[in-house]
């Protein structure tokens, strides 16, 4: 089996950025994403490590969009009377308020 790992160029193309965002939203680790995308893990870490790079933004966007979906589910359940969801929702509200100070 001849397995070669691709190195990223200075910029990832749009398809790679899109894939990265999807995999990040599915909560794969950076190393798992590198395996799936067949790229060098160190190169991927470097790309993602720069929060201003397209890869860094895509990674964060994917993670945050998934978190937003989960939070929406928590608030929906809380409004429908789920006690555990209400507890989580209150913690989220308290954390947001504390962060805003």
N, C-alpha and C positions, 0 to 999 in steps of 0.2 A: 504494500500500500504506500503510495507516494503522496504524502499530505504536505502541502505548502501553505504557509500562512502569509496572507497578503499584508503588505505594509500600507498604511494610509499615506496618501499624498498630503501635502500641506492642508488641503481642504477636502472634506468629504463631499461626495456628490449628493444631490437631492434625495436619491433613492436610499443611500446609506443613512442620511440624516433621518428620513422617515422611518426606516427600519429601527434605528437606534431609539427613537422616541417610543415606538410600539413596544419594543423589548423592555425599555425602562418602565413603561406603564404596567407591564406584566410582572414587575418587581424581580426581574432576573438580576443577579449580581453583575458587576462590571466584567468579571472574568467569564461568567456564563455568556454574556452578550458577545464577548470576543470570540468565544468558541462558536456560537451560532453564526456570527458574521464572518467567521474564518479570517480574523485579523489578529495581529500581534497584540496581546493584552497590554503590554507596556505602552504601545502607541495609542491604544484606545484610552488608557488611563490618562495619558498626557493630554489627549484631545478633550476628554470630559473634564479634566482637572481645571481647564481654563473656563470659568463661568461666562466669559464674553464670547467664546468661540461658538460657532454653529453647533458643534457636537455637545458642548457643555450646556448650551441653552436647550437643545433637544432632549438631553438626558433629564434635566430639571423639569422641563415642561411635561414629559411623560410621567415622571413620578408625581408631580403636583396635580396633574389632571386625574390620575387614578385616586389620589388622596381626596380630591374634591368629590369624586363619585362616591367614595366610601362615606365621607362626611355627610353628603346629601342623604344617603341611606340612613345614617344614624339620626339625622334631624327628622326625616320622614317617620321613622319608627317611633321616635320620641313624641312627636305630635299625635301619633296614633295610640299613645298610652303605654309604650314599652318602658318599664321602669329601668332596666339596664341601659337602654338607649338614652333615657332622660339623664341618667347619671353621667354617661359619656358626653352628651351634648353640653351639660353644664360645665364639665371640665374643659371642653373645647372653648366655650364662651369665656370662661375665667382666664384661660391661657391667652386668648386673643386680646382680652382687655389688659392683661398684665404686659403683654408685648407692645401694646399701643402706648403705654406710659413713657 
